[in-house]
C-alpha cells in the first residue's frame, strides 16, 4: 500500500533553513508528481509546491516562491523541500502528497502524516 | 489566483443526518474540483475528484456535484467516523488553492 513518511521538521530561528524529506513506498515513485501542503496552527490547508515526476516542472505558492525549493531523488524514492529564509508564518505541519495522475495534475490522492516545523526565536 | 469559499464554515449534525457543504470558485474551473476529509493528527483523505468521481475505497454515502463555479459535497446518513473537517480544492490552475474548510461536529 502507498506510504508517505515525512521527516526533518523541528524548531528553527527566523531566517534559518530546514530541509524536509518524504520517503515514499508502495507505488512507482518515479512515475508520479508530488506535492507539499501545509497547515498552520488553527488554520486550513495551504498548497505549497508541486514537482512533476521527471522534475521538468515545478510550481510554488506565492508565499514561498524564491525561499522554498522542491526536489526529488527518484533513485531513493524521496521527495524534498528545502526551506530558506524561514519566517514565523511558515510555522505549520507540512504534508507530502502524491498526485493522482495521469494528467491533469492537482489531485492529491495519498498523503503522509505530516512533520511539524516551528519557526521561533 | 483562484479563490475558493465554502459554506457553512461549521455545522452540527447527528448520526443518520444528511449534510451538504457548498464550495464556490472565484472563476469557472469546469469540474477541476476535489473534496478532502481531514481529522486532527491524521493525514487528509481524498474523497471526491473531478467534482463527482468517488475515490476508490470511499463509502458511497459521499457524493459530489457541480461544475463551473458552484459545487456541493453531500454526506448521506452521517456516520460516527464522518465527523471531521472537509476541504474543497481546485486543480484548474496553479496555485492549487483549498477552501477554508467546513467543520462537521456532533450536535
Boltz contact constraints between the chains, C-beta under 6 A:
constraints:
  - contact:
      token1: [A, 44]
      token2: [B, 100]
      max_distance: 6.0
  - contact:
      token1: [A, 44]
      token2: [B, 101]
      max_distance: 6.0
  - contact:
      token1: [A, 45]
      token2: [B, 87]
      max_distance: 6.0
  - contact:
      token1: [A, 45]
      token2: [B, 98]
      max_distance: 6.0
  - contact:
      token1: [A, 47]
      token2: [B, 95]
      max_distance: 6.0
  - contact:
      token1: [A, 47]
      token2: [B, 96]
      max_distance: 6.0
  - contact:
      token1: [A, 59]
      token2: [B, 94]
      max_distance: 6.0
  - contact:
      token1: [A, 61]
      token2: [B, 95]
      max_distance: 6.0
  - contact:
      token1: [A, 106]
      token2: [B, 91]
      max_distance: 6.0
  - contact:
      token1: [A, 106]
      token2: [B, 96]
      max_distance: 6.0
  - contact:
      token1: [A, 107]
      token2: [B, 34]
      max_distance: 6.0
  - contact:
      token1: [A, 107]
      token2: [B, 49]
      max_distance: 6.0
  - contact:
      token1: [A, 107]
      token2: [B, 91]
      max_distance: 6.0
  - contact:
      token1: [A, 109]
      token2: [B, 46]
      max_distance: 6.0
  - contact:
      token1: [A, 111]
      token2: [B, 43]
      max_distance: 6.0
  - contact:
      token1: [A, 111]
      token2: [B, 44]
      max_distance: 6.0
  - contact:
      token1: [A, 112]
      token2: [B, 43]
      max_distance: 6.0
  - contact:
      token1: [A, 113]
      token2: [B, 43]
      max_distance: 6.0
